[in-house]
Amino acid sequence: MLEFLDWTFYANPLRTWLIALVTACLVYGVMRFAIKLILDQLKRFANRTNNDLDNIATRIMRDTRWWFEVVVALWAGSLLLILPEFLRNMLGIVTALVTIAQLGVWGNTAIKAYVQTYGERKAVDDAASVTTIRAVGFLARLALWTLLLLVALDTLGMNVTALVAGLGIGGIAIALAAQNILGDLFASLSIVLDKPFVYGDFIQVDKLSGTVENVGLKTTRVRSITGEQLVFANSDLLTSRIHNYKRMLERRASFSFGVTYQTSQATLKEIPEMIQKIIEAQPDTRFDRAHLKDLGPSALNFEVVYYLLVPDYSIYMDRQQAINLEMLQTFQEEQIRFAHPTQTVFMAEA
């Protein structure tokens, strides 16, 4: 009744083909179940702990690709079959290549997840390390895929030693043809190691300014205060004068004003003390000096210098506004008149 199970196809009875198919399905089902079980356990750990490793492991397992599971299952089922030597070798090579590709996906996901997690944790407290870890992450992924490519080529039977030697000679030719690109690459490494600026710093290059958003291998992207994105070549940045405002410990501020020539000498001597009291009454400020600077064509000009103890520009503008308003009120009470650009013409009698 079940004689058809003895029918032979490609040197294997139909019964063996069915057993191999069932084995492949079982292996696929076991792999799917095991991955789901591991993911569920990792999610429970992640909900109970603040450790980043379980979150990274969850992302790694979630990136298990279906084609990897299918190929491994088919390879497991093929072990029960009698196959020609070249076909069995071919299945082994395909399985090995797929496994190498899956290892690359897992490794790439692990590196990206670690870099992202580290960046989110250190973005505020240690922005410099965020820039460094991003560059290290890229180099780690490049090294990972290069290593897996060499393993894959060795699996295919290629002479990897000769290939590496050939790549070395070819690399010299490529380096000569891509000097600008390599210059930007080494400039990127210099920026990462020397840290003239890092992610989140507000910098000014020539007359352009903005907040650093990303330090790449060839370019650095800066978000300007007007909203557009500025893209600088890394090599250009290293040869430019960079103003890093985020690393200011304090901000020096100066302003000038003029009073009329009708102001008495006694009042002129009191004006620096008035300005000093106004500035010292403001928080986060340190008075430096106030002097009658020069005798202008239409005004007695004073120069004032003070320091803001925090680098934030908006706070500086708030303090300067408060100082200006207090000066207006004080000068009005003391009947001190600010000078206007005027000229006095004296007419001589004939």
Phi, psi and chi 1 to 4 in degrees:
 res  aa     phi    psi   chi1   chi2   chi3   chi4
   1 MET       -  -36.2 -176.3  175.3  178.4      -
   2 LEU  -107.0   32.0  -61.0  178.5      -      -
   3 GLU   -65.1  -25.5  -66.5  178.7   -4.4      -
   4 PHE   -63.8  -20.4   69.4   92.5      -      -
   5 LEU   -69.7  -15.2  -66.3  177.3      -      -
   6 ASP   -92.6   -1.8  -65.2  -34.6      -      -
   7 TRP   -61.2  139.8  -63.8  -10.8      -      -
   8 THR  -105.2  131.9  -58.3      -      -      -
   9 PHE  -128.8  121.7  -62.1   94.0      -      -
  10 TYR    49.8   50.8  -63.2  100.6      -      -
  11 ALA    69.7   12.4      -      -      -      -
  12 ASN  -131.8  130.7  -67.7  -79.6      -      -
  13 PRO   -61.6  155.6  -17.9   29.8      -      -
  14 LEU   -59.5  -33.6  179.9   58.6      -      -
  15 ARG   -59.3  -42.0  179.2 -177.4  -68.4  102.3
  16 THR   -66.9  -39.1  -54.7      -      -      -
  17 TRP   -61.0  -42.2  -76.3  101.6      -      -
  18 LEU   -66.0  -42.1  -68.1  175.9      -      -
  19 ILE   -62.4  -40.8  -66.5  173.1      -      -
  20 ALA   -63.9  -40.7      -      -      -      -
  21 LEU   -64.6  -43.5  179.4   60.6      -      -
  22 VAL   -63.4  -40.3  171.0      -      -      -
  23 THR   -61.2  -44.5  -58.6      -      -      -
  24 ALA   -61.4  -43.6      -      -      -      -
  25 CYS   -63.1  -40.9  -67.2      -      -      -
  26 LEU   -64.3  -43.9  -73.5  174.9      -      -
  27 VAL   -61.4  -44.0  170.9      -      -      -
  28 TYR   -61.5  -45.2  179.1   79.7      -      -
  29 GLY   -63.7  -40.5      -      -      -      -
  30 VAL   -64.3  -41.0  169.1      -      -      -
  31 MET   -64.2  -44.3  -68.9 -180.0   66.6      -
  32 ARG   -62.1  -43.6  -66.4  -61.8  -56.8  166.7
  33 PHE   -65.3  -41.9  175.7   77.0      -      -
  34 ALA   -64.7  -42.1      -      -      -      -
  35 ILE   -64.5  -43.3  -67.7  171.9      -      -
  36 LYS   -63.0  -41.5 -174.8  177.8 -177.1  -55.9
  37 LEU   -63.7  -43.3 -178.3   63.1      -      -
  38 ILE   -63.9  -41.7  -65.9  172.7      -      -
  39 LEU   -62.4  -43.0  -80.7  173.3      -      -
  40 ASP   -62.0  -42.8  -68.7  -20.3      -      -
  41 GLN   -65.1  -41.9  -67.6  -64.2  -31.8      -
  42 LEU   -64.1  -39.1  -71.5  173.6      -      -
  43 LYS   -64.2  -37.5  -71.5  178.0 -179.2  177.4
  44 ARG   -65.3  -43.4  -69.0 -167.5 -175.2   94.7
  45 PHE   -61.8  -41.4  -78.0  121.3      -      -
  46 ALA   -64.1  -35.3      -      -      -      -
  47 ASN   -72.7  -23.0  -67.2  -28.6      -      -
  48 ARG   -97.6  -16.5  -67.2 -162.0  -57.3  -96.1
  49 THR  -126.1  164.4   64.8      -      -      -
  50 ASN  -103.2   13.0  -66.1  -36.2      -      -
  51 ASN   -74.6  136.5 -167.6   -8.5      -      -
  52 ASP   -79.1  -20.6  -65.8  -29.8      -      -
  53 LEU   -64.2  -39.4  -67.1  178.9      -      -
  54 ASP   -68.4  -33.2   45.3   19.6      -      -
  55 ASN   -67.2  -40.3  -65.0  -36.3      -      -
  56 ILE   -65.9  -42.6  -65.1  173.7      -      -
  57 ALA   -62.1  -37.4      -      -      -      -
  58 THR   -61.9  -44.3  -58.8      -      -      -
  59 ARG   -65.6  -34.5  -66.8  179.5   60.0  174.6
  60 ILE   -65.0  -49.2  -67.1  172.4      -      -
  61 MET   -65.0  -33.4  -67.3  -54.7  -60.5      -
  62 ARG   -67.7  -21.2 -166.1 -179.0  -69.7  121.2
  63 ASP   -92.2   18.0 -107.3   -1.0      -      -
  64 THR   -72.3  121.1  -56.7      -      -      -
  65 ARG   -86.7  147.9  -56.9  -56.0  172.0   88.2
  66 TRP   -64.5  -35.6   63.6  -90.8      -      -
  67 TRP   -65.9  -28.9   38.3  -96.8      -      -
  68 PHE   -66.8  -44.4  167.9   69.7      -      -
  69 GLU   -64.9  -41.1  -60.3  167.6   -0.7      -
  70 VAL   -65.8  -45.9  170.0      -      -      -
  71 VAL   -64.9  -43.0  170.3      -      -      -
  72 VAL   -63.5  -40.4  171.0      -      -      -
  73 ALA   -64.3  -44.1      -      -      -      -
  74 LEU   -65.3  -37.7  -68.3  176.8      -      -
  75 TRP   -64.7  -41.3  173.0   78.4      -      -
  76 ALA   -62.3  -40.8      -      -      -      -
  77 GLY   -67.8  -33.4      -      -      -      -
  78 SER   -68.1  -18.9   70.4      -      -      -
  79 LEU   -64.6  -20.8  -64.2  176.8      -      -
  80 LEU   -87.5   -4.8  -58.3  176.3      -      -
  81 LEU  -103.0  153.4  -60.2  173.7      -      -
  82 ILE   -91.8  111.6  -60.3  174.3      -      -
  83 LEU  -123.7  153.7  -61.9  174.5      -      -
  84 PRO   -59.5  152.0  -23.0   32.6      -      -
  85 GLU   -60.1  -42.1 -170.6   66.4   22.9      -
  86 PHE   -66.3  -36.3   80.2   92.8      -      -
  87 LEU   -69.9  -39.8 -176.6   56.6      -      -
  88 ARG   -65.1  -39.7 -174.3  169.4  -64.2  -77.2
  89 ASN   -63.6  -39.3  -68.3  -23.3      -      -
  90 MET   -63.8  -42.9 -175.6   64.2   64.6      -
  91 LEU   -63.1  -38.8  -75.2  173.6      -      -
  92 GLY   -64.4  -41.1      -      -      -      -
  93 ILE   -66.5  -44.5  -69.0  173.1      -      -
  94 VAL   -61.4  -43.0  170.2      -      -      -
  95 THR   -63.1  -41.7  -56.1      -      -      -
  96 ALA   -64.1  -42.1      -      -      -      -
  97 LEU   -65.5  -41.1  -67.4  176.6      -      -
  98 VAL   -64.8  -40.2  169.1      -      -      -
  99 THR   -63.1  -41.4  -57.0      -      -      -
 100 ILE   -62.2  -42.6  -68.5  170.7      -      -
 101 ALA   -62.4  -40.7      -      -      -      -
 102 GLN   -66.8  -38.4 -179.4   60.4   68.5      -
 103 LEU   -61.3  -38.2  -69.7  173.7      -      -
 104 GLY   -63.7  -41.6      -      -      -      -
 105 VAL   -63.2  -45.5  172.1      -      -      -
 106 TRP   -61.9  -46.4  -79.2  -23.6      -      -
 107 GLY   -64.3  -41.5      -      -      -      -
 108 ASN   -62.6  -42.5 -172.7   70.7      -      -
 109 THR   -64.5  -40.9  -58.7      -      -      -
 110 ALA   -62.6  -44.3      -      -      -      -
 111 ILE   -66.1  -46.6  -64.2  170.5      -      -
 112 LYS   -62.6  -41.1  -70.5  177.0   65.1  175.8
 113 ALA   -65.6  -40.9      -      -      -      -
 114 TYR   -65.3  -44.2  178.6   78.5      -      -
 115 VAL   -61.9  -44.1  170.1      -      -      -
 116 GLN   -65.2  -44.5 -179.2 -179.6   -7.3      -
 117 THR   -63.9  -43.7  -57.1      -      -      -
 118 TYR   -63.3  -41.2 -173.9   90.7      -      -
 119 GLY   -64.0  -41.4      -      -      -      -
 120 GLU   -65.8  -33.5  -67.8  172.8   -7.9      -
 121 ARG   -79.3  -32.0 -171.5  172.6   66.6 -110.2
 122 LYS  -107.3    3.3  -63.2  -71.2 -173.2  177.9
 123 ALA   -59.1  -34.7      -      -      -      -
 124 VAL   -90.9  -47.1  177.3      -      -      -
 125 ASP   -79.1  -34.9  -61.0  -27.5      -      -
 126 ASP  -145.2   73.7 -169.8    6.6      -      -
 127 ALA   -65.4  -28.4      -      -      -      -
 128 ALA   -61.9  -41.7      -      -      -      -
 129 SER   -67.8  -25.9   63.4      -      -      -
 130 VAL   -64.4  -45.3  175.8      -      -      -
 131 THR   -60.6  -42.6  -55.3      -      -      -
 132 THR   -65.4  -45.3  -57.3      -      -      -
 133 ILE   -68.1  -28.8 -159.7   66.0      -      -
 134 ARG   -67.0  -43.2  -74.6 -179.9  176.4  177.8
 135 ALA   -66.7  -42.0      -      -      -      -
 136 VAL   -63.7  -38.0  171.8      -      -      -
 137 GLY   -61.9  -42.6      -      -      -      -
 138 PHE   -63.6  -44.7  175.1   82.7      -      -
 139 LEU   -63.9  -36.4  -65.0  176.3      -      -
 140 ALA   -65.8  -41.8      -      -      -      -
 141 ARG   -66.9  -38.9  -79.2 -175.8  -73.7  153.9
 142 LEU   -62.5  -43.5 -179.6   62.1      -      -
 143 ALA   -64.8  -39.2      -      -      -      -
 144 LEU   -61.6  -50.7  170.0   67.4      -      -
 145 TRP   -69.0  -32.0  -74.3  111.0      -      -
 146 THR   -65.2  -44.6  -58.9      -      -      -
 147 LEU   -63.1  -44.4  176.8   61.4      -      -
 148 LEU   -66.8  -33.9  -68.5  178.2      -      -
 149 LEU   -64.0  -41.8  176.6   61.5      -      -
 150 LEU   -64.6  -39.9  -66.7  176.2      -      -
 151 VAL   -64.2  -40.6  173.1      -      -      -
 152 ALA   -64.4  -42.4      -      -      -      -
 153 LEU   -65.7  -37.6  -67.1  176.1      -      -
 154 ASP   -65.1  -36.6 -175.7   65.3      -      -
 155 THR   -64.0  -34.4  -57.9      -      -      -
 156 LEU   -77.4   -2.7  -67.4  172.9      -      -
 157 GLY    92.4   10.3      -      -      -      -
 158 MET   -79.5  154.8  -64.9 -174.5  179.9      -
 159 ASN   -82.6   97.6 -171.3  -13.7      -      -
 160 VAL   -66.9  -34.9  177.6      -      -      -
 161 THR   -60.8  -47.0  -55.9      -      -      -
 162 ALA   -65.1  -35.8      -      -      -      -
 163 LEU   -65.2  -43.8  177.9   61.9      -      -
 164 VAL   -62.4  -40.9  171.2      -      -      -
 165 ALA   -63.1  -41.8      -      -      -      -
 166 GLY   -65.0  -38.0      -      -      -      -
 167 LEU   -65.4  -33.4  -71.2  175.8      -      -
 168 GLY   -63.8  -43.5      -      -      -      -
 169 ILE   -67.2  -43.3  -61.9  173.7      -      -
 170 GLY   -65.7  -30.7      -      -      -      -
 171 GLY   -64.9  -34.1      -      -      -      -
 172 ILE   -64.4  -43.3  -62.5  174.6      -      -
 173 ALA   -64.8  -40.7      -      -      -      -
 174 ILE   -65.8  -38.9  -66.0  173.6      -      -
 175 ALA   -62.0  -38.8      -      -      -      -
 176 LEU   -68.4  -34.0  -66.2  175.1      -      -
 177 ALA   -81.6  -17.2      -      -      -      -
 178 ALA  -125.4   49.5      -      -      -      -
 179 GLN   -64.3  -39.8  -66.1 -177.6   33.3      -
 180 ASN   -65.0  -43.1  -68.0  -24.0      -      -
 181 ILE   -64.4  -44.2  -63.5  175.6      -      -
 182 LEU   -66.8  -33.4  -68.8  175.8      -      -
 183 GLY   -61.8  -42.4      -      -      -      -
 184 ASP   -66.5  -35.3  -70.6  -33.3      -      -
 185 LEU   -63.6  -48.3  173.9   60.6      -      -
 186 PHE   -68.7  -31.2  -73.3  113.6      -      -
 187 ALA   -64.4  -37.8      -      -      -      -
 188 SER   -61.8  -43.7  171.8      -      -      -
 189 LEU   -64.0  -36.9  -66.0  176.6      -      -
 190 SER   -64.1  -41.1  -62.3      -      -      -
 191 ILE   -64.1  -41.7  -68.5  171.9      -      -
 192 VAL   -65.7  -41.8  168.2      -      -      -
 193 LEU   -80.5  -43.2  -63.4  175.7      -      -
 194 ASP   -83.1  -27.4 -167.7   47.4      -      -
 195 LYS    57.3   55.0  -59.4 -179.0 -178.7   65.6
 196 PRO   -65.7  -24.6   24.8  -33.6      -      -
 197 PHE  -155.4  159.5   56.0   83.9      -      -
 198 VAL  -136.7  176.4  -64.2      -      -      -
 199 TYR   -56.1  128.4  169.5   79.8      -      -
 200 GLY    95.3   -9.6      -      -      -      -
 201 ASP   -74.8  145.5  -77.9    2.0      -      -
 202 PHE   -97.0  116.1 -173.7   87.3      -      -
 203 ILE  -124.1  160.7   64.3  173.0      -      -
 204 GLN  -128.6  126.9  178.8  179.4  -17.8      -
 205 VAL  -119.6  114.3 -177.3      -      -      -
 206 ASP    56.9 -116.9  -63.3  -30.3      -      -
 207 LYS  -105.2    7.9  -64.9 -177.3  179.0 -179.9
 208 LEU  -104.7  139.7  -57.4  174.4      -      -
 209 SER  -144.2  157.4   58.5      -      -      -
 210 GLY   169.2 -173.7      -      -      -      -
 211 THR  -101.1  131.6  -56.4      -      -      -
 212 VAL   -67.7  123.8  177.3      -      -      -
 213 GLU  -103.2  -34.4  -74.7 -170.8  -24.5      -
 214 ASN  -159.3  137.9 -179.8   62.9      -      -
 215 VAL  -111.1  104.4  179.2      -      -      -
 216 GLY   -95.2 -173.8      -      -      -      -
 217 LEU   -74.0  -31.4  -70.3  178.4      -      -
 218 LYS  -112.2  -35.6  179.1  170.1  173.5   53.1
 219 THR  -130.9  160.3   61.1      -      -      -
 220 THR  -117.6  131.2  -67.2      -      -      -
 221 ARG  -104.9  131.0  -66.9  170.0  176.1   80.0
 222 VAL  -126.6  132.2  176.2      -      -      -
 223 ARG   -92.4  114.4 -177.6   67.3   59.6 -177.7
 224 SER   -74.0  165.7   74.0      -      -      -
 225 ILE   -70.7  -17.1   55.8  177.6      -      -
 226 THR   -92.8    0.3   53.1      -      -      -
 227 GLY   110.0  -27.7      -      -      -      -
 228 GLU   -78.1  161.3   72.3  -88.3   17.8      -
 229 GLN   -95.2  129.3 -172.0 -179.5   69.1      -
 230 LEU  -101.5  133.4  -54.3  174.7      -      -
 231 VAL  -117.4  119.0 -179.1      -      -      -
 232 PHE  -112.4  138.0  -62.2   92.9      -      -
 233 ALA   -69.0  136.5      -      -      -      -
 234 ASN   -60.2  -37.4  -70.8  -31.5      -      -
 235 SER   -66.2  -34.1   56.4      -      -      -
 236 ASP   -67.0  -36.7  -69.4  -18.6      -      -
 237 LEU   -63.7  -40.5  -76.4  175.9      -      -
 238 LEU   -69.3  -20.2  -69.6 -174.8      -      -
 239 THR   -99.4    6.7   57.3      -      -      -
 240 SER  -106.8  164.6  -58.0      -      -      -
 241 ARG   -88.6  115.4  -56.0  -64.6 -173.9  -88.3
 242 ILE  -105.9  126.0  -59.0  173.9      -      -
 243 HIS   -99.2  115.4  -59.5  -98.0      -      -
 244 ASN  -103.1  100.3 -166.9  -28.0      -      -
 245 TYR   -77.7  -22.2  -71.4  100.0      -      -
 246 LYS   -69.2  -23.0 -169.8  172.5 -178.6 -179.2
 247 ARG   -92.7   11.0  -63.1 -176.8 -176.0  176.7
 248 MET   -67.5  132.6  -67.8  173.9   59.8      -
 249 LEU   -83.5  -33.4  -60.8  177.8      -      -
 250 GLU  -155.3  163.0   55.0 -174.1   15.0      -
 251 ARG  -114.7  125.4 -178.9 -176.3  -68.7  -89.8
 252 ARG   -85.5  131.0 -177.4 -179.2 -174.7  -86.4
 253 ALA  -128.0  141.7      -      -      -      -
 254 SER  -141.4  149.2   64.2      -      -      -
 255 PHE  -152.1  161.1   63.2   92.9      -      -
 256 SER  -128.7  154.4  -58.7      -      -      -
 257 PHE  -153.4  163.7   64.6   92.2      -      -
 258 GLY  -130.5  146.4      -      -      -      -
 259 VAL  -118.9  163.7  -62.3      -      -      -
 260 THR   -73.0  159.8   62.1      -      -      -
 261 TYR   -70.4  -13.5  -89.7   92.2      -      -
 262 GLN   -77.7   -6.0  -73.2   72.3   29.1      -
 263 THR   -69.2  133.9  -53.0      -      -      -
 264 SER   -69.9  158.9   66.3      -      -      -
 265 GLN   -66.6  -35.1 -174.0  173.1   -0.1      -
 266 ALA   -63.5  -41.4      -      -      -      -
 267 THR   -67.1  -38.4  -56.8      -      -      -
 268 LEU   -60.2  -36.7  -68.6  174.7      -      -
 269 LYS   -69.5  -27.1  -67.5 -179.7  178.8  179.3
 270 GLU   -84.2  -22.0  -66.6  175.9   -2.8      -
 271 ILE   -59.1  -45.1  -72.9  177.0      -      -
 272 PRO   -57.5  -38.3  -26.4   36.2      -      -
 273 GLU   -67.3  -37.5  -63.6 -179.9    2.4      -
 274 MET   -61.2  -46.3  -63.8  179.2 -171.2      -
 275 ILE   -63.4  -40.1  -59.6  -59.6      -      -
 276 GLN   -60.8  -44.6 -179.2  175.7   -3.8      -
 277 LYS   -64.4  -38.9  -69.0  179.2 -179.5  178.4
 278 ILE   -64.0  -43.7  -68.1  172.3      -      -
 279 ILE   -70.3  -43.7  -67.8  176.1      -      -
 280 GLU   -67.3  -19.0  -69.6  178.3  -14.4      -
 281 ALA   -76.3  -14.2      -      -      -      -
 282 GLN   -87.7  140.6  -57.2  -59.9  -38.4      -
 283 PRO   -70.4  155.2   23.9  -32.0      -      -
 284 ASP    62.1   29.8  -56.6  -40.3      -      -
 285 THR  -128.0  154.1   57.5      -      -      -
 286 ARG  -135.5  117.7 -174.9  179.2   77.0 -110.9
 287 PHE   -70.7  139.4  175.9   79.1      -      -
 288 ASP  -112.2  -59.2 -174.9   51.6      -      -
 289 ARG  -163.7  160.8   61.6 -179.2  177.5   83.5
 290 ALA  -149.3  123.6      -      -      -      -
 291 HIS  -138.4  152.3  -67.2   94.5      -      -
 292 LEU   -75.1  102.8  177.1   59.2      -      -
 293 LYS   -76.0  -50.2 -179.1 -179.4  178.9 -178.8
 294 ASP  -157.0  167.0   57.4   51.3      -      -
 295 LEU  -100.2   99.5  -50.7  178.8      -      -
 296 GLY   -79.1  173.2      -      -      -      -
 297 PRO   -59.9  -33.4  -21.7   33.1      -      -
 298 SER  -134.9   11.9   58.9      -      -      -
 299 ALA  -158.5  155.9      -      -      -      -
 300 LEU   -93.6  108.7  -58.6  171.5      -      -
 301 ASN   -93.5  129.9  -64.0  -43.5      -      -
 302 PHE  -108.2  147.2  -76.0   81.8      -      -
 303 GLU  -122.2  133.2 -177.1  179.8   64.8      -
 304 VAL  -124.0  136.5 -179.5      -      -      -
 305 VAL  -129.6  133.3  176.2      -      -      -
 306 TYR  -147.1  168.5   69.7   94.9      -      -
 307 TYR  -119.5  136.7  -72.8   88.8      -      -
 308 LEU   -94.7  127.7 -168.9   69.5      -      -
 309 LEU   -80.0   -2.9  -57.2 -177.8      -      -
 310 VAL  -125.0  145.3  -69.3      -      -      -
 311 PRO   -82.2   -7.6   29.3  -34.3      -      -
 312 ASP   -61.5  127.4 -166.7  -73.4      -      -
 313 TYR   -69.1  -37.5 -175.1   78.6      -      -
 314 SER   -65.4  -36.7   59.8      -      -      -
 315 ILE   -66.3  -39.9  -63.7  178.3      -      -
 316 TYR   -58.2  -44.7  155.7   66.6      -      -
 317 MET   -66.3  -35.5  -69.8  -56.9  -60.9      -
 318 ASP   -63.2  -44.5  -70.1  -20.8      -      -
 319 ARG   -67.7  -40.3  -58.6  -63.4  179.6  -97.7
 320 GLN   -64.6  -38.5 -174.6   62.1   54.8      -
 321 GLN   -63.8  -43.3  175.1  179.8 -100.1      -
 322 ALA   -62.9  -40.0      -      -      -      -
 323 ILE   -63.7  -44.0  -68.5  170.2      -      -
 324 ASN   -62.1  -44.7  -68.0  -22.5      -      -
 325 LEU   -64.2  -41.0  -66.8  173.7      -      -
 326 GLU   -67.3  -36.3 -169.8   64.6   26.7      -
 327 MET   -63.8  -43.7  -77.7  179.3   57.6      -
 328 LEU   -59.2  -44.1  -72.3  171.9      -      -
 329 GLN   -67.7  -45.6 -179.2  178.3  -11.0      -
 330 THR   -63.4  -44.9  -58.1      -      -      -
 331 PHE   -65.9  -33.0  -79.6   26.8      -      -
 332 GLN   -68.3  -41.0 -174.9  176.3    6.1      -
 333 GLU   -66.5  -36.7  -66.6  172.9   -6.3      -
 334 GLU   -88.1    2.0  -61.8  -65.8  -26.7      -
 335 GLN    57.1   43.0  -63.8 -177.1  -11.3      -
 336 ILE   -98.8  126.7  -58.4  173.5      -      -
 337 ARG  -100.7  131.0  -63.7  176.9   60.6 -172.6
 338 PHE   -72.5  145.2  -73.8  100.9      -      -
 339 ALA   -82.6  148.9      -      -      -      -
 340 HIS  -116.8  154.5  -58.4  -76.0      -      -
 341 PRO   -65.9   97.7  -19.4   31.8      -      -
 342 THR  -131.8  162.9   57.4      -      -      -
 343 GLN  -132.1  139.0  -72.0 -175.9  -17.2      -
 344 THR  -108.3  127.7  -58.2      -      -      -
 345 VAL  -107.9  123.3  178.7      -      -      -
 346 PHE   -98.9  126.1  -64.0   93.0      -      -
 347 MET   -98.7  122.9  -56.0  -65.9  -67.7      -
 348 ALA   -89.9  136.8      -      -      -      -
 349 GLU   -74.6  139.8  -65.8 -176.8    0.2      -
 350 ALA   -73.1      -      -      -      -      -
